[in-house]
Amino acid sequence: MRTHFAPPERLSREEVEALSQGLRSSLPLSWFDAVPLSVVVVNSCRQILYCNEAFRSLAHRRGSEDFIGLRPGEALNCVHSALEEAGCGCSEFCSVCGAAQAILQSLRGVDDCQLCRMLRLLDGTESALDLEVHARTMEHEGQRLVFFTALDISHEKRLRYQDRAFHHVLVELAGGMETLTRLLDMQALDGVSAELFADCTRRLLREVVYHRDVTLAEQGLLTVARDAVAVQGLLERAARECCEAAGAVRPRVLVDCRYGNIWSDQRLLGHVLRNMLANAVEACTASTDEVLASCRAEVRGVAISVRNPGVIPPDIRKQVFKRYVSTKGADRGLGTYVMRLLAERYLDAAITFQTGEEGTTFTLHLKE
């Protein structure tokens, strides 16, 4: 039989069933039915000897006997699995199939993990399926088998794409609005209205870029563009923006910084500083409270500190920098998490905090 990629040979139905029965009698495979992850064991010809309940559910089939002797693509109704008489793994499209590649690598003795993008037929309709496949070879009674797991990441991939597209459109629209505010004849508006309009567009653009960057940072896709950054100017601007966004309670923010330039990413550093200042401003309960933002030279860089009069409760102190941990409500708690994420993973920096009767201080340690 013809093949464009993987070997076409198969064992007979009798041989496959004998291997399957031997595997089931010697190993407690039924335990894998309790695992929510799809688990499959195939022979050296890539034919299924065992699959758990999660895989049967993924394939929209019930009995495990339906799968014995099939290859994974055939069990999942991949549209390319029947293009050649030899079946799954043998069409010209199979050379770019992550599942086929991972299984073949495993049969060569190399554990592998691949992304499998599949089009399959469900009730006569083509449907997309994205799987993360892990494959590892194993020896059983002189036979080389492959134990592989398949995780359905279709929902995650779809959300990731939608996030990217959504943020791209928002950044373009917000950026266009911000540009227009500078081009429009503001004389048609009174001074207060013009400034409010310009401020709203700047804040909109800043927030959209921030949330886009956080999403990319968590996915490990954020790029860093380092340049000379004026620390004092950036800190003063961030303090002013946080005070303007504070609403009814506007504490006094004192900035004590006479440091020059540091080599860093201005946008990402601005995200961290605004989070530090926003958390401090929100911790103030009266307009008489004060927030102190300061910076000092260290041996290899600069330390930027933000102190507020609030005290972090003991149970929250143990969870600072974890996602969704906050004293402000169940739907809050990204500020300190994002501060640490951007600082440590992208800015080659460290962030620490101290809290007690004299207040709470967060410090960002940036290297030169």
N, C-alpha and C positions, 0 to 999 in steps of 0.2 A: 504493500500500500504506500501511496505517495505521502511525503511529509515535507513541510517547509521549515520546520523548526525542531520539535522534540521527536524522539524515537517513536515509531508507530506501533511497535509490538505490544501485545497484550497476553496475559495468561488466560487460560480457558476458564469458563464459568466454574467448573469443578475445582480447579486449582485455587481460584480466588476464594471460593466458599470454604475450602479446607483450611486455607491460611486464616480466614476470618474466624472460623470456629476455634482454631488453635489459639489465636490471640485472645478471644473472649474467655476461653477456659483457663488461661494461665495468668491473665491480668484482670484486676477489678475495674474494667472499663465503665461499668454502669455508674460509678461514682462521678464520671464526667457529665452525666445528665443533670447534676446539681450545679454545674458551672454555667453562668449566663453567657459565656464566650463560646463561639463555634469551635469545636475540636474535631479533627479528622485525622485518620491514619490511612496512608496509601502505601502500596507496594512499589517496587522499583519500576513498574510500568505505569505508575501514577493512578492505579485503580483503587477505589475506596474499599478498605477492609472494615472500617468502623467509622461512624460519625455519631455525635451526641445529639440530644434533643434540640439544642440551640441551632445546630446546623440544619437539622430537619425542618425547623421552623423558618429559618432563613430561606430555605429552598421551597417552602410551601408544600412540603410533603409530610406524610405521617410515619409510616413504618420504615425502620432502618433497612429492611430487606430490599426496599426500592432502590437503595444506593449501592449495594454490594456489586463490585465490578465496574461501576461507572467511574469516570474521571470527574474531578470537581466541577469543571465547566459544564459538563453534561448534566450533573446533578442540579446545577443552578440555572440551567436552560440558557446558557450563554449563546448569543446569536451566531457566534463564530465556531461553536463546538461541532456543528454538523456540516460545515462547508466542505470538509474532506472526509472520505470514507474512513480514514484512520481515527477521526474524532478529535476530541479536545487536545490542544497542544500542537496540532499538526497543520493548521492553516497559516497563511502568511501573516495574519493578524496576531497570531499567538506569540510571535517573537517579541512583541511589546507588552505581553500580559505579565503583570507582576507576580501573579500566583504561579504561572508556569515557570518563570525565571527563578523564583524562590525555591520551588520543589527541585528543579534541576541542580541548582547550586547545592542544595542540601544533599542530594544523591552523590555529589562530588566530595562530600565531607565538609562543606562549609555552611555553617548556620547562616540564615539570611532572613531579611525583613524587606518586604516590598509593598508598594501601593498598587492595588489591582483596580483598574477602572473598567467596569464591565457593563455591556448592554445585554439585557436578557429579556426573554419573552415571558410575560405573566398574563395569562388569559388572552393570549393573542396580541398583546400590546407590548411594545418595547419599553423597558424601564431601566433607568441608570442605577448602578450599584457601585459604591466605592468601598473597597475592603483594604484593611491593613493586615497583611499576611506575614506570619512568622513561621519559618520552617526549620526543623532540626532532624537530622538523621538518627536512627536508632537501630540496633541489632536485636533480632528476635529469632531464636532457633535457627541461626545461620542465614536468615533473610535480612536484607537491608530494607528497612521501612522508613517512611518519613512521617513524623508527627508534626502537624501544623495547625495553627489557630488562625481564625479569620474574624476580625473585628469590623463590624459595619460602621463606617465613619461617614456615611452619606450625609447625615444631618449636619455633622460638624463641618464638612467641606462646603455644603450649601450655605451655612451661616457665615463661614469665613469669606466666601465669595461675595455674598450680599453685603457684609460689613465693608469690604474693600470698595465695592461699587458705590455704596451709600456714602461712605466718607469721601470718596473721590468727587462725587457730585456736590456734596455739601461744601467741601473746601473750594471748589470752583465757584459756586454761587456766592458763598460768603466773601471770598476774595474779590469777586466782581463788585459786590455791594460796597466793600470797603474802598475799592478804587473809585467807584462812582461818587462816594461822599467827598473825595478830594477834588473831583472834577466838576461837580455841580456848583452852581452859583449859590453859595450859602447866604448871599445878601437877601435872597427872597425869604429867608427865615430870620426870626429874631435870634440874637446871640445864644440864648439859653437853649432854644429848640435845635439850632444847628449843632451845638456841642453835644446835646443828648443823642441826636441822630448819629453823629459820627462815633460817639462812645459805644452805642449799641452795636453798630456794625463791627467795630474793633473787637468787642467782647464776644460777639457771635463767631467771628473768625477764629479767635483765640481758643474758644471752647471746642469748636469742631476739630481744630488741629490737635488739641490736647487729647480728646477721646480717640481720634484716629491713631495717634502715637501710642496710647496705652494699649489699644488692641494689637497693634503691630509688635509692641514690646513683649506682650505675653506670648505671642506666637514666635518670638525670636527672629522677626523679620525687620526690625527697626534698624535703619542705617544712621551712623553717627558722622556729622560734619564738623570737625574741630576747627576753631579759629580763635583769634585773640578776643577775649570777652572782658569788657570793663565791669568788674564785679560791683563796684559802688553804684554805677548807673543802673545796672540790672536789678540790684536789690532795692534801690529807691523806687524804681518803676513798679516792681512787683508789690511793694508795700502800698503804694498809692492805689493800684488796681484792686487790691484786697480790701482796702478801706472803703473804696467807692462801692464795692459789691456787698458790703456788710449789712446794708439796710438800716434799720432803726438804730441798732447799737453800733456806734462807730468809735471804738476805743482809739486812744492816741497811740500811734506807732512811731517809735523813735528809731532812727537809723544811725548807727555809729560805725561807719566804714570808710576808711581812707586807703583801701588797698587798690592797687593798679589793675593790670590786666592778667588774666590767666588763660591758658590754652584749654578750651573746652567747647562743647556744643551749646551755643547760646539758647537755642529753642528748648532743648531738653533740660538744661540747667534752670531755665526760667520755669519750666513745669515743676521742678522740685522745690524751688524757692517759693513759688506761689502756693504750693500745698503746705509747706511749712508755715507760711504766714497766714493762710486761710484757717488752718487748724488753730493757730494761736489766737486769731481774731474771734473765732467762734467760741473759744474757751472763755472769753471775757463776758461777764454778765452785766456789767455796768459801763456807762460811758466814761466813768472816771478811771477804769482799768487801763493799764498801759502794757504795750508789747514792745520789747526791745530786740531789735535786729542788729547784730554786730558781726564784725569779722576781725580775725587776727592772723598774723603770719605764723605758719608752722615750719618745721624743719624742711619739709619737702612740698609745701604748698600753702593753702589757706584754709582756715576753719570758719565757716559761716554759722552763727548760732541765732536761734530765735527763741526768746523766753516769754512766757505768758504767766499770769498769776494763778492759773488753774492747777489742780492736782489730779493726776490720773489714778483712779481707784486700783487697789491691789490686784483684783482679779483681771482687770484690763491690762495692767503692766506686763503680765506674763504672756499676753497675746498681741502686744504692739507689733506692727509690721505684718500681721496676718491679714489676709483678705476678709472683708466684711465683718471686722471686729470694731465696734464703736460704742461710745456712750450716748450717741445721738439718735439711735434707732436701728431697727433691723435692716433697713434698706441703705444704710450708710457703711463707712468703714473701708474706703479705697484709698484715702489720702496717704496714710503712713505706708501702706503696702506699695503704692506707686512710687513714693519717695525712695524707698529702698530698692525697688525693681530698677528704676532708671539710674539711680546712683551707682549701685554695685555692678549691674550687668552692662551698662552702656557708658558710664562716665568715669569708670575706674576710680570710684570714690567710696567712702564709707559714711554711714549715718548712725548716730548714737542718740540716746536721750537720757535725761536725768529728771526725776520728779520728787517733790517733797513739799515741806511746808512753805518754802520760799517760791514755789511755782514749778513750772515744767519747762525744760530747755531741750530743744532738738538741735543737734549740731551736724553739719555736713562737712566732711573732711575731704577736700579736693587736692589732688596732686598737681604739681607744676608740670 
